Structures are given as C-alpha cells and as structure tokens.
Amino acid sequence: MTRPAPPTDDASGLLGALLDEAEELRNVRPELAYALAQRALGRLGEDACSRTAVRALFLMGVAQYEHKELHSALRLLNTAAGRARRLGDEPLEVRALNAVALVLADLGDFGRAVGLHLGNLERTRALGDVPGQLRALVNLSALHADAFERDLALRYAREAVSLAQKTGLPEFEVQAQHALGVVHSRAGQHKAALGVFERALLQVRRHGLYAFEALVLGGLFGGLCALNRPSEVLAHARELDLKVHPALPVLAQFRLNLSLGRAHAACGDPEAADPFLGAALALAQSANLLREAAEAHAALAAVRRTQGRLEAALGHLEAARTIDREQLDAAGEQRAQLLKAQLAAERERARTRELQAVQVALRHQAIHDPLTGLANRAGLQARLDDLLAFRQPFGLLFTDLDEFKRVNDTLGHDAGDTLLRQVAGRLQALVGEDAARFGGDEFIVLFPLGGEGPGLWERAQRVLNELGAPLWLDGRAMTLRVSGGLVAYPADGTDASTLLRRADTAMYVAKRAQRHLVRYLPAFEREVTERLDLDQALRRALARQEFRVAYQPVCDLKTGLPVGAEALVRWERPGVGLVSPGQFIGVAEDNGLIRPLGEWVLREACRQAGLWRAAGLGLLSVAVNVSPVQLADPGFTGAVEAALADFALPPRALSLEVTEQVAVTDLREAGQRLSALRALGVRISLDDFGTGQSSLAVLRHLPIDTLKLDQAFVRDAPGEPAAQAVISALLALTAGLGLHVVAEGVETQAHREALLGLGGGAAQGYAFAPPLAPDEFQRWWLAQMA
C-alpha cells in the first residue's frame, strides 16, 4: 500500500492554527508549545521544506530553549535557519538565527552570539524588518549589560525605544522600554529605570497589553525597592490583587517575588517576606539564573539577620558573594568575546579609516579601565609580560585607599568615582603608563629599574606621599590614608602572579602595622594565613555565640567610688582561650562582621545595665565602644534607639565611645551622625584622645561630652614633668570646653596620686578594678558602695 505524500504547506489551515497556538505558549508553557509544533511537523514529515515546516522546527527549538535543553534547541534552530535560507525566506531565517544567538549566549559563546545579532541587525535594516531590528537591538543591549558594558547597552536600548516609537506599535515600544529599564537598573540608575518602567506600564494599561504587565511590574517594583519606597510596592500589589502565577514568564515571576519580598522586609515584616524570597530563589536556581540567584540570596541574608538567624544570614551572604565573584569573572570573559565579535563585524562591514579608528578604540578599551583611563588587569598583565620577557629588573607597588568604602557609604558612588579619577590623575602624572587600576580601589604601580635616579624605595614613597596629599571631593578637603606593599623582580618572584600576590601580602602587613610602606618578606606568608584563619574563626564565633562582655569600673579619683563602667567585648575561642580585641576587631571591621558584633555588644550592655538598675545599682552609666564602620551605617542610630527602648534604659545611662578615626574621611558628616545620636539623649565620649593627628579639630567640631585621656599620657605622669605639663594643658583645655575627662590606664597608686594632683576627675584601670564579668562587677560595686 502506497503511503500518500505529506502536504507541502498548510499555513492557513489546521497546521497554521496549531503553530499560532504554539507561538503564544512558547514562553509560558514551552512543553505544550513543543508538543503542538512537533505534531504539526509530524503531519508534514520531518524532512519537509516548507515555510510551515520551518516554522514548526523554529518553535520546537524556541520551546527547547525556554526549557533549557540548549543543545537540542541549537540543533533544531540551526536546521530551521538552513531550511529558511534554502526557501529564500530571509525574515524567518533571521528570526531563527536570533534564537540561535540566544542559545549561544547561554552556552557561553558570546562572541558568536554578538556576531549573529550584529549581522541580523544589518540584514533587518536592509529588509525594513522592524520586529527583527527590535529583537537584535534588545538582545545586543542585554548581552552588553551582562558584560557590564553600560554605554553600549544603553545605546542599543535607546535605539530600540526610538525605533519602536516611530512604528506606532505600542507592543514594540513596551518591549524596548523594558529593555532600557533593565539596563538602567543593572547600572544602578534606579531613578531613571523607574521612569522608564512607569512609561511602559502606562502603555500596557492604555493599550491592554496585559501579556507584558507582569514583566513591567517586576521592573517597576524593583526600582521602587531600590529607591527605598517599599510601601508603594505593597500598595500597588493590593490595588491589583496581584498573584504571582506560575504561567507567567520565569523572569517576571522572579522579579515580582523578589520585589514583594524586599518590600515586606523593608516595611518591617520579615515573616511575610520569607515565602516570596524563597520562591524567588527557587525560581532563579531552577532556571539557572545566577545573577538573580545572587540577588535572592542577598535579600534573604538581610531578612535572616533581621530575624536574628545569623548563621543562616551568613550562609546566604556567602552564597551571594560566591555567585557575584563568578559572575564578575564570567563578565570579563564575556566582555572580551563581545569586543572580539564587534571587531570582526566591523572588519567585515568596511576596510576604511573609520574601521582602523574603531580597532584602536577597542584595543584601548580592552586594556584600559573606562572610569580612570588607567591600564586595567589585562593591560597590566601585558606590561608585566613585556618586562618579564626582557628579564628587565623592576619594582611593583600594590596600594589601595583605606577610606574608599566609607566615601562610597557616606558621600555616594558618584563621589567614589570622582575620588578614583583624581587618584588616577595623580598616578598618571607621576608614572604615566606604568600605573594600573587592579580593581575597586586597588592600584598597581610599576617601576622599571636601571640607570641613574632614585632607588625603588624612594620612588614608591614618593607615589604614596602624592596620593596622601589633600584633595577636594564634593566641596570638602580630604586627606587619604594609603598603605603600600612593595616587591622587586627577580628578588621577590619571577612570575606575575607571584609578584602580585606577594605585593598584596606586603600591603596587608603595612595596614595591620599602620605603616606607610612595607617591603615583602617571606615571613609575611604565615601572618596572612593566620589572618585568613582568624577571619573564618570569627565568622563561626559570631554564629556560635562565643563572645562575652566584661565591664571595667570607672571611678572618681578622689573617693574611689564607681561612677560608671565600660563594656569590653571578649572572645572565648575554643581551644585557644581568651582572644584580645586588638587581634580581632580590625578583622571584623574589614570583613563587615563589626556591624552585627557591635550591635550585639550594644544590646548586651543595655540589657545588663537594665538588670543592674533593677538590682539597685542606681543610674549606672555604661560606655560602649563604636567602630567608625558602625557609625557610617545609616541604620546605626535606629539600632541605638531600639536597644534603649527594648531594655527600658534611660538614654543618659548610655555613653557611646568613638575614636578620632570617625572624622578622618569627613568631619562634618561625622558631626551630623553624632549629633543625631546625641539627640536621643545618649552621651558621646572621645576615646584614645591625643593619639591621632586631628585632636583639636575633633574637639572643636564634634558633639563630645566626655574625653578619655589615653594611657600613653598617664603612664609617665608620676615623676615626669613633661608628661605632667601635657596633662595639665589638656585638662585646662577640656575644662574650658566644658568636657568631662576620664583617664585611662590608671594601673598604680602613683598614677592615681599624680592625676589627683593635676586636677583629674575620673579614671579607670587596675588601680581600681580589672574588667569583670557581670556578676563579679555587681558584687564589686555593692562592696564599694557599702
């Protein structure tokens, strides 16, 4: 029996209807879209070469792509593109190639992906195929946004919006505006992103384009959360009776869940936030959306911390950081592939002087940092390769800006960018092309050696001195603290990675020792290893509650009676014993743990002070040390207010001790933050007075109640006329300013008598009592007051 030949085409009949339905379902129900397209292709025969057959293959490929079956999708889409080419159906071929490019990008072949998109853009322009042009522009924008090529991403997205507006077709404009909003969001331009998403939502509502509503709302809600307007997100959700339906596109589901979770958390309801953020993380993980998974982990970390589940918070935070590092590494590779593909596309298009200019620009961009104009990591590696290839002796200085993070936190990222550009300008003026931005606020300076001139150490000192000279930032004079690690080739290493690692190690030692410049020594390796071990142990210690608070009495010098106490954190490390705060506070400040640790100490001290008041110790004043990192946190004032309220402690019973370091970056900003704390009724003490470089300026401009005289002055007071003269002058100065004085380090009766003779008021030290556990302190206090 002879089998009838399959029909060659049926686009207007049953098969066309099946494919139209598959087209509508390909994003939300890819498995059903695949089944419908496969059924249509089965009717035609798998080898059929008609437009309907090619369209069926295309839709099957797209459905497989949505289902993350990438290799199967690639095979189907390439087949569809080849058959469309043989049919002479260029728009369908371009559409299939557009989908091929999307698959290649997911497979990490960004060079071929961008090459296809650029080729498609040129072809669709020639054909007048507006939907095809929009697809190419939107996808080019997304590829460059993923590679942190913000300018190119914005250029393509804006071109898409402009083209869509000219068509008069609102669905195209909504898609283009959504792409532009995503680029603004990725670049941190949340206000601009919000405006774009709001315009897109108006188009959706005006023209009834509800298929795009969830995607646009996801972007809109994300912008509102980023701009700290969470209540508006929840209001919109209630107004719309919004449900995150599983039939929505995965990205839309993710954005809605993430935004709703963040909004609930920001409005003080972490329990309501939990299911949304959990769903967002599950969606991102199931769809292998790494960037989105990092966002969900970060949001969950914040919620877990609010709930007091610090170990879970740390787990989410570490997961987010791991993904972010992987994404940054991948973005570098993606950027390189994109640049190569762009160069290839330009070469194919024209062999002109304009092409040569583009080649030069791309080469420059590939090895230079776009913000500062200095060489980037690739440029630095090329310069090192040249020096190493010729075995030419050279030095390498690794430095960063100690206050950069605080500038970003207090003055904003624009100020941080301005600071980096000013530093880069100074380096270029000093060493030209031998300076590079290694990443963030890290800079590398190379010193080719040979011939006459200053030595390596002197040249490195000159660079650091120039970087430490005052500069203007946001209308303020600022002095940077910089530390450097120095190595030399070949003495300290014979390859680039070793030299960079050892210079970084030397810089770390310089920071720890508070030195300006340190030359690498082999013994430093052990110190760095111990530092890493301490970092990990400190993270575990916080989760396992290995910290304790001891209290050292503050006493009246004349009567010896207690007038207050200083809360001192202690770490009882298993297997090691008591760890000095001097060993771990600096590590906690560097890795960010000082915020949760400091808040715990604050709350524990307030809790204990409340218990002592209830036990009859009176209005005992407790002093708590505050790190500059804590003070720079916008939420710190609220944390203090909450601790006072939670333990019913009168504000005057709490004193916050800060050091001069809080004013290093911005004295005015520090004064504003301390004034906000003082407005709560708490007292402010300046600790370790006289050990820094800005003491008098601090006394004039910061709202200080008490000055703590550093033990370095007290130590030599007995029998040392010079020390006594300094103390007398300081006491006269503080009396004139109306400040109380507490002398630290009063260890002996001789110290006490010397300070009494000079007119000192209060003191603390072993002459009165050592730091005591809470119950020991209470017994000591009652004994003194008996």
C-alpha positions in Angstrom: 0.0 0.0 0.0 1.5 3.3 -1.1 1.6 6.0 1.7 0.4 9.4 0.5 2.9 12.2 0.3 2.7 14.7 3.1 1.3 18.1 2.3 3.9 20.8 1.4 2.2 23.6 3.4 -0.9 24.3 5.4 -0.1 27.7 6.9 -3.7 28.9 6.6 -5.4 25.7 7.8 -5.1 23.3 10.8 -1.3 23.2 10.9 -1.1 27.0 10.9 -3.6 27.2 13.8 -1.5 24.7 15.8 1.6 26.8 15.2 -0.2 30.0 16.1 -1.2 28.4 19.4 2.4 27.2 20.0 3.7 30.7 19.3 1.5 32.1 22.1 2.6 29.3 24.5 6.3 29.2 23.8 7.3 31.4 26.8 4.8 30.3 29.4 4.2 26.6 28.5 7.2 25.6 26.5 6.5 21.8 26.9 3.0 22.3 25.4 4.3 24.6 22.6 6.9 21.9 21.7 4.2 19.2 21.5 2.0 21.3 19.3 4.8 22.2 16.9 6.0 18.6 16.8 2.5 17.5 16.0 2.4 19.9 13.1 5.8 18.8 11.8 4.8 15.1 12.1 1.9 15.9 9.8 4.3 17.4 7.2 7.2 15.0 7.6 10.5 15.8 9.3 12.3 16.4 6.1 9.6 18.7 4.7 11.0 22.1 3.4 8.0 24.4 3.5 7.5 27.6 5.5 5.1 25.8 7.8 7.7 23.0 8.5 10.5 25.6 9.1 8.2 27.5 11.4 7.4 24.3 13.3 11.2 23.5 13.7 11.8 27.1 14.9 9.1 26.9 17.5 10.3 23.5 18.7 13.8 25.0 19.1 12.5 28.0 21.0 10.5 25.8 23.3 13.6 23.7 24.0 15.5 26.9 24.7 12.8 28.0 27.2 13.1 24.5 28.7 16.9 24.9 29.0 17.6 22.0 26.6 20.2 24.1 24.9 22.0 21.6 22.7 18.7 20.2 21.4 17.5 23.8 20.8 20.6 24.7 18.9 20.3 21.7 16.6 16.6 22.5 15.8 17.2 26.2 15.3 20.2 25.7 13.0 18.1 23.3 10.9 15.3 25.8 10.8 17.7 28.6 9.7 19.3 26.4 7.0 15.9 25.4 5.5 14.6 29.0 5.6 17.7 30.1 3.7 17.0 27.4 1.0 13.4 28.7 0.8 14.6 32.3 0.4 12.6 33.3 3.4 15.1 35.8 4.9 12.9 37.2 7.7 12.2 33.7 9.1 15.9 32.8 8.7 16.9 35.9 10.6 14.4 35.1 13.3 15.8 31.6 13.7 19.4 33.0 13.8 18.3 35.4 16.5 17.2 32.5 18.6 20.4 30.6 17.8 22.3 33.6 19.2 20.3 33.5 22.4 21.2 29.8 22.8 24.9 30.5 22.1 24.9 33.2 24.7 23.5 30.8 27.3 26.2 28.3 26.3 28.9 31.0 26.9 29.8 31.6 23.3 29.2 35.3 23.5 31.5 36.1 20.5 29.4 34.1 18.0 26.2 35.4 19.7 27.0 39.0 19.3 28.3 38.4 15.8 24.9 36.9 14.8 23.0 39.7 16.4 25.1 42.4 14.6 24.6 40.5 11.3 20.9 40.2 11.9 20.7 44.0 12.7 22.3 44.8 9.4 20.1 42.4 7.5 16.8 43.5 9.1 17.7 47.2 8.5 18.1 46.4 4.8 14.8 44.4 4.8 12.9 47.0 6.7 12.0 44.3 9.2 11.2 46.3 12.3 10.4 43.4 14.6 13.7 41.8 13.6 15.6 45.0 14.2 14.0 45.4 17.6 14.9 41.8 18.6 18.5 42.4 17.6 18.8 45.7 19.4 17.2 44.4 22.6 19.4 41.3 22.6 22.5 43.3 21.9 21.6 45.6 24.8 21.1 42.6 27.1 24.5 41.0 26.1 26.4 44.2 26.8 24.6 44.8 30.1 25.6 41.3 31.3 29.2 42.2 30.4 29.0 45.5 32.3 29.4 47.4 29.1 26.9 50.0 30.2 27.4 52.6 27.5 26.9 50.2 24.6 23.9 48.5 26.4 22.3 52.0 26.8 23.0 52.9 23.2 21.3 49.8 21.8 18.3 50.0 24.2 17.7 53.7 23.4 17.9 52.9 19.7 15.3 50.2 20.2 13.0 52.6 22.1 13.4 55.3 19.4 12.6 52.8 16.6 9.6 51.4 18.4 8.1 54.8 18.9 8.4 55.5 15.2 6.4 52.4 14.3 3.4 53.5 16.3 3.0 49.9 17.6 2.8 50.0 21.4 3.8 46.4 22.0 7.2 47.0 20.4 7.6 50.2 22.5 6.8 48.3 25.7 9.4 45.6 24.9 12.0 48.3 24.1 11.3 50.3 27.2 11.5 47.2 29.3 15.0 46.5 27.9 16.1 50.1 28.6 14.8 49.9 32.1 16.7 46.7 32.8 20.0 48.4 31.6 19.4 51.4 33.9 18.7 49.0 36.8 21.9 47.0 36.1 23.9 50.3 36.0 22.4 51.3 39.4 20.5 54.2 37.8 17.3 53.3 39.6 15.5 56.7 39.3 15.9 56.6 35.5 14.8 52.9 35.4 11.7 53.7 37.4 10.7 56.4 35.0 11.1 54.0 32.0 9.1 51.3 33.7 6.3 53.7 34.6 6.0 54.8 31.0 5.9 51.2 29.9 3.2 50.4 32.4 1.1 53.3 31.1 1.4 51.8 27.6 0.4 48.4 28.9 -2.7 49.8 30.6 -3.6 52.2 27.7 -3.5 49.6 25.0 -4.5 46.5 27.0 -1.1 44.7 26.5 -1.5 42.6 29.6 0.8 39.9 28.4 3.6 42.3 29.3 2.2 43.6 32.6 3.9 41.2 34.9 7.3 41.7 33.4 7.0 45.5 33.5 5.6 45.4 37.1 8.6 43.3 38.1 10.9 46.1 36.9 8.8 48.8 38.4 8.7 47.1 41.8 12.4 46.5 41.7 13.0 50.2 41.1 10.7 51.3 43.9 12.6 48.9 46.3 15.9 50.2 45.2 14.7 53.8 45.8 13.6 52.8 49.3 9.8 53.1 48.5 8.6 49.7 49.6 5.2 50.8 50.8 4.3 51.8 47.2 5.1 48.3 46.0 2.7 46.7 48.6 0.1 49.4 47.8 0.3 48.5 44.0 0.1 44.8 44.8 -3.0 45.3 47.0 -4.6 47.5 44.4 -4.1 44.9 41.7 -4.8 41.9 43.9 -1.5 40.7 42.5 -0.8 37.0 42.3 2.5 35.6 41.0 1.0 33.0 38.7 3.2 30.0 37.6 2.0 30.6 34.0 4.0 33.9 33.9 7.5 34.0 32.4 10.1 32.8 34.8 11.9 36.2 34.9 8.6 38.0 35.6 7.8 35.6 38.4 11.2 36.1 39.9 11.1 39.9 39.8 7.7 40.1 41.3 8.6 37.6 44.1 11.9 39.4 44.9 10.3 42.8 44.9 7.4 41.8 47.1 9.7 40.0 49.5 12.1 43.0 49.7 9.1 45.4 50.2 7.7 43.3 53.1 11.1 43.1 54.7 11.7 46.9 54.3 8.3 47.5 55.9 9.2 45.6 58.9 7.5 42.2 58.2 10.3 39.7 57.6 7.9 36.8 58.1 5.7 37.9 55.2 8.9 38.4 53.1 10.0 34.8 53.6 7.8 33.0 51.1 8.3 35.5 48.4 12.1 35.5 48.7 12.2 31.7 49.0 10.1 31.4 45.8 12.4 33.9 44.0 15.5 31.9 45.0 13.9 28.6 43.9 12.9 30.1 40.5 16.4 31.5 39.9 18.1 28.2 40.8 15.7 26.1 38.7 16.2 28.3 35.7 20.0 28.7 36.3 19.7 32.5 36.6 22.9 33.1 38.5 22.7 36.9 38.8 19.1 36.7 40.0 20.0 33.9 42.5 22.7 36.2 44.0 20.0 38.9 44.4 17.7 36.5 46.2 20.5 35.2 48.5 21.4 38.8 49.4 17.8 39.7 50.2 17.3 36.5 52.3 20.6 37.3 54.2 19.1 40.7 55.2 15.9 39.0 56.3 17.7 36.3 58.3 19.7 38.9 60.0 16.6 40.9 61.0 15.2 37.6 62.4 18.3 37.1 64.4 19.3 33.9 62.4 22.9 35.0 61.9 24.2 31.6 60.8 21.6 31.4 58.0 22.2 35.1 57.1 25.9 34.4 56.7 25.2 31.3 54.6 23.0 33.3 52.2 25.5 36.2 52.1 28.4 33.9 51.3 26.4 32.2 48.5 25.6 35.7 47.1 29.2 36.7 47.2 30.4 33.5 45.6 27.9 33.9 42.7 28.9 37.6 42.3 32.6 36.7 42.1 31.8 34.0 39.5 29.6 36.5 37.5 32.4 39.1 37.6 34.9 36.6 36.3 32.4 35.4 33.6 31.7 39.0 32.7 35.3 39.6 31.9 35.4 36.7 29.6 32.1 37.8 28.0 33.4 41.3 27.5 36.5 40.0 25.8 34.4 37.8 23.5 32.0 40.7 22.8 34.8 43.0 21.9 36.3 40.4 19.5 33.0 39.8 17.9 32.3 43.5 17.4 35.8 44.0 15.9 35.1 41.1 13.5 31.7 42.5 12.5 33.3 45.9 11.8 36.1 44.4 9.7 33.5 42.6 7.6 31.5 45.7 7.1 34.2 48.0 5.9 38.0 48.3 5.4 38.3 52.0 6.0 40.0 54.5 8.2 36.9 54.5 10.4 37.4 50.8 10.9 41.1 51.5 11.9 39.9 54.0 14.5 37.4 51.5 15.9 40.2 48.9 16.1 42.3 51.3 18.1 39.5 52.2 20.4 38.6 48.6 21.0 42.2 47.7 21.7 42.4 50.6 24.1 39.1 49.6 25.8 40.2 46.0 26.2 43.3 47.0 28.2 42.1 50.2 29.9 39.8 50.9 32.7 36.8 53.0 31.4 36.4 55.0 34.7 40.0 56.1 35.3 41.7 55.7 31.9 44.5 53.7 33.6 45.5 50.2 32.4 43.1 47.5 33.6 44.1 44.0 34.6 44.6 42.9 31.0 46.8 46.0 30.3 48.8 45.4 33.5 49.4 41.8 32.5 50.6 42.8 29.1 53.0 45.3 30.6 54.3 42.7 33.1 54.7 40.2 30.3 56.9 42.7 28.4 59.1 43.4 31.4 59.4 39.7 32.3 60.1 38.7 28.7 63.1 41.0 28.6 64.2 40.0 32.1 64.3 43.7 33.0 64.5 44.4 36.8 61.5 46.3 38.1 59.6 47.1 41.2 55.9 46.7 41.8 53.8 48.7 44.3 50.4 47.4 45.4 48.3 50.1 47.1 44.7 50.9 47.9 42.7 53.7 49.5 41.9 52.9 53.2 38.9 55.3 53.3 37.3 54.4 49.9 34.4 52.3 51.2 33.5 55.0 53.7 33.5 57.6 51.0 31.1 55.4 49.0 28.9 54.8 52.1 28.7 58.4 53.2 29.0 60.5 50.1 27.7 58.1 47.4 29.1 56.2 44.5 29.4 59.3 42.3 31.8 60.8 44.9 33.7 57.5 45.0 34.1 57.5 41.2 35.4 61.1 41.4 37.9 60.1 44.0 39.2 57.2 41.9 39.6 59.6 38.9 41.5 62.1 41.0 43.8 59.3 42.3 44.3 58.0 38.8 45.2 61.5 37.6 47.9 61.8 40.2 49.3 58.4 39.2 49.4 59.2 35.5 51.2 62.5 36.3 53.8 60.6 38.3 54.4 57.4 36.3 52.4 57.6 33.1 51.5 54.2 31.5 53.2 52.4 34.4 50.1 52.7 36.6 47.1 50.4 36.5 43.7 50.0 38.3 43.7 46.5 39.6 40.1 46.5 40.7 37.9 48.5 43.0 40.1 51.0 44.9 43.3 48.9 44.3 46.1 50.3 42.2 49.4 48.9 40.9 52.5 51.0 40.0 55.5 49.6 38.1 59.0 51.0 38.5 61.4 49.9 35.7 64.9 50.0 37.2 68.3 50.8 35.8 70.4 53.8 35.1 70.7 56.8 37.4 67.9 58.2 39.6 66.3 57.5 42.9 66.0 53.9 44.2 62.9 51.7 44.3 62.0 52.6 48.0 62.3 56.3 47.4 60.2 56.1 44.2 57.4 54.1 46.0 57.5 56.6 48.9 57.0 59.5 46.5 54.0 57.9 44.9 52.3 57.2 48.3 53.1 60.7 49.6 51.5 62.2 46.5 48.4 60.0 46.9 48.2 61.0 50.6 48.2 64.8 49.8 44.9 66.6 50.5 42.4 66.7 47.7 38.9 68.2 47.1 35.9 66.0 47.0 32.3 67.2 46.9 33.3 70.6 48.1 35.3 69.2 51.0 39.1 68.9 51.7 40.0 65.3 52.3 43.3 63.6 53.2 43.5 59.9 52.2 45.3 57.2 54.2 47.2 54.9 51.9 49.4 51.9 52.5 51.6 50.1 50.1 53.2 46.7 49.6 56.5 46.7 47.6 58.2 43.8 45.7 61.1 43.6 43.3 61.8 41.4 40.3 63.5 39.0 40.4 64.3 39.1 44.1 60.7 38.6 45.3 59.4 36.5 42.4 59.9 35.5 38.8 56.3 35.5 37.5 53.5 38.0 37.5 51.1 36.1 39.8 53.7 35.6 42.5 54.8 39.2 42.4 51.2 40.5 42.6 50.3 38.1 45.4 53.4 39.0 47.5 52.9 42.7 47.0 49.3 42.3 48.2 50.6 40.4 51.2 53.1 43.2 52.0 50.3 45.8 51.7 48.2 43.8 54.1 51.1 43.8 56.6 51.5 47.5 56.2 47.9 48.1 57.0 48.0 45.9 60.1 51.1 47.6 61.3 49.7 51.1 60.4 52.8 51.7 58.3 53.0 53.8 55.1 55.1 51.3 53.1 56.3 47.7 53.6 58.7 45.6 51.5 57.8 42.0 51.2 59.4 39.4 53.4 58.9 35.6 53.3 57.8 35.6 56.9 54.6 37.6 55.9 53.0 34.4 54.4 52.4 33.0 57.8 50.8 36.2 59.0 48.4 36.3 56.1 47.5 32.6 56.6 46.8 33.3 60.2 44.7 36.3 59.2 42.5 34.2 56.9 42.1 31.5 59.6 41.1 34.2 62.1 38.6 35.6 59.6 36.9 32.2 59.3 37.0 31.6 63.0 35.5 34.9 63.7 32.5 34.2 61.4 31.9 30.9 63.2 32.3 32.6 66.6 29.5 35.0 65.9 27.2 32.3 64.8 28.1 30.1 67.9 27.9 33.0 70.4 31.4 32.7 71.6 31.6 36.3 72.7 31.2 37.8 76.2 31.0 41.3 77.6 33.2 42.3 80.6 32.8 45.6 82.5 35.6 47.7 83.8 34.6 50.2 86.5 35.1 54.0 86.0 35.7 55.6 89.4 36.0 59.0 91.0 39.7 59.8 91.5 39.2 61.4 94.9 36.7 59.0 96.5 37.5 55.8 94.6 33.7 55.3 94.3 32.4 53.9 91.0 30.5 56.3 88.7 30.1 54.0 85.6 31.5 51.2 83.6 33.0 50.5 80.1 31.7 47.4 78.3 34.5 45.4 76.7 33.9 42.6 74.3 35.8 39.3 74.9 36.1 36.3 72.7 36.5 32.9 74.3 37.8 30.9 71.4 37.5 27.2 71.9 40.9 25.5 72.1 42.7 28.9 72.2 41.3 30.7 75.2 40.7 34.5 75.5 41.5 36.4 72.3 42.4 40.1 72.7 40.1 42.6 71.0 43.2 44.0 69.4 43.6 40.8 67.5 40.1 40.5 66.1 38.4 43.9 66.0 40.4 45.0 62.9 39.5 41.8 61.1 35.8 42.3 62.0 35.9 45.8 60.5 37.5 44.5 57.3 35.1 41.7 56.7 31.9 43.5 57.8 31.2 41.5 60.9 31.8 44.5 63.1 28.2 45.6 62.4 26.4 42.5 63.8 29.0 42.1 66.5 28.9 45.7 67.6 25.1 45.7 67.7 25.2 42.6 69.9 27.6 44.2 72.3 25.4 47.4 72.4 22.3 45.4 73.2 24.0 43.2 75.7 25.4 46.2 77.5 22.0 47.9 77.6 20.4 44.7 78.8 22.9 44.3 81.6 22.6 47.9 82.6 18.9 47.5 82.9 19.3 44.4 85.1 21.8 46.3 87.4 19.3 49.2 87.8 16.6 46.7 88.8 19.1 45.2 91.3 19.6 48.6 93.0 22.8 49.8 91.5 21.2 53.1 90.5 21.6 55.0 87.3 24.7 53.3 86.2 26.3 54.8 83.1 27.6 52.1 80.7 30.1 53.1 77.9 30.1 51.1 74.7 32.8 51.4 72.0 31.6 52.2 68.5 33.6 51.4 65.4 33.8 54.0 62.6 32.3 51.3 60.3 29.2 51.1 62.6 28.9 54.9 62.8 28.9 55.1 59.0 25.9 52.7 58.8 22.7 54.8 58.2 20.8 52.3 60.4 23.0 52.7 63.5 21.0 55.5 65.1 17.9 53.4 64.9 19.7 50.4 66.4 20.7 52.5 69.4 17.2 53.8 69.8 15.8 50.3 69.6 18.2 49.0 72.2 17.3 51.7 74.7 13.6 51.1 74.2 13.8 47.3 74.3 15.6 47.3 77.7 13.9 50.4 79.1 17.2 52.1 79.7 17.3 55.9 80.1 19.4 57.4 77.3 21.7 59.3 79.8 22.7 55.9 81.1 24.4 55.0 77.8 27.7 56.5 76.6 29.0 55.8 73.1 32.8 55.9 72.7 34.3 56.8 69.4 37.8 57.5 68.3 39.2 60.3 66.1 39.2 57.8 63.2 35.5 58.6 62.7 36.4 62.1 61.4 39.2 61.1 59.0 37.0 61.0 55.9 34.6 63.8 56.6 34.5 65.7 59.9 31.2 67.4 59.0 29.5 64.1 58.2 30.8 62.6 61.5 29.4 65.6 63.4 26.0 65.1 61.9 25.8 61.4 62.7 27.0 62.0 66.3 24.5 64.9 66.7 21.7 62.5 65.7 22.8 60.1 68.4 23.2 62.8 71.0 19.6 64.0 70.2 18.4 60.6 71.5 19.8 61.7 74.9 22.9 59.4 74.9 26.4 60.8 75.8 29.3 60.8 73.4 32.9 60.1 74.5 36.1 60.6 72.5 38.3 57.6 73.2 42.2 57.4 73.0 42.4 61.2 72.9 45.7 62.6 71.8 46.9 59.6 69.8 45.8 60.8 66.4 46.5 63.8 64.2 43.3 65.8 64.3 42.5 66.0 68.1 41.9 69.8 68.3 39.8 69.9 65.2 37.8 67.0 66.6 37.2 68.8 69.9 36.0 71.9 68.1 33.6 70.3 65.7 32.2 67.1 67.2 29.5 67.0 69.8 31.6 65.5 72.6 30.5 65.1 76.3 33.5 63.2 77.7 37.1 63.0 76.7 39.1 59.8 77.6 42.8 60.6 78.2 44.9 57.9 76.6 47.0 55.7 78.8 50.1 56.9 76.9 49.9 60.2 78.8 49.0 58.6 82.1 51.9 56.1 82.1 54.7 58.7 82.5 52.7 61.1 84.8 54.5 60.1 88.1 57.8 61.8 88.2 57.8 63.0 84.6 57.5 66.9 84.5 57.0 66.9 80.7 54.1 64.4 80.9 52.6 66.3 83.8 52.7 69.6 81.8 50.9 68.0 78.8 48.2 66.5 81.1 47.7 69.9 82.8 47.4 71.6 79.5 44.9 69.0 78.2 42.8 69.2 81.4 42.7 73.0 81.2 41.7 72.8 77.5 38.8 70.4 78.2 37.7 72.3 81.2 37.4 75.4 79.0 35.3 73.4 76.5 33.0 72.1 79.3 34.0 68.5 78.8 34.3 65.7 81.4 37.6 63.8 81.5 38.2 60.1 82.2 41.9 59.0 82.5 42.6 55.5 81.1 45.3 53.1 82.2 45.5 54.1 85.9 47.3 51.0 87.0 49.0 52.0 90.2 48.5 54.2 93.2 51.3 56.5 91.9 49.3 57.1 88.7 46.2 57.9 90.8 48.0 60.4 93.0 49.7 62.1 90.1 46.4 62.6 88.3 44.8 63.9 91.6 47.5 66.4 91.9 46.9 67.7 88.4 43.1 68.0 89.0 41.9 64.9 87.2 38.3 63.9 87.7 37.5 60.2 86.9 39.6 57.3 85.9 39.7 53.6 85.1 42.4 50.9 85.4 43.7 48.1 87.5 44.3 50.6 90.4 40.6 50.3 90.9 39.5 47.0 89.3 40.1 44.9 86.2 37.4 44.2 83.6 34.8 42.0 85.4 32.1 39.5 84.5 28.6 40.9 85.1 28.0 39.1 88.4 31.6 39.9 89.7 31.0 43.5 88.7 27.8 43.7 90.7 29.4 42.2 93.8 32.4 44.6 93.5 30.0 47.6 93.0 27.9 46.7 96.1 31.0 46.2 98.2 32.4 49.7 97.2 29.1 51.4 97.9 28.6 49.7 101.3 
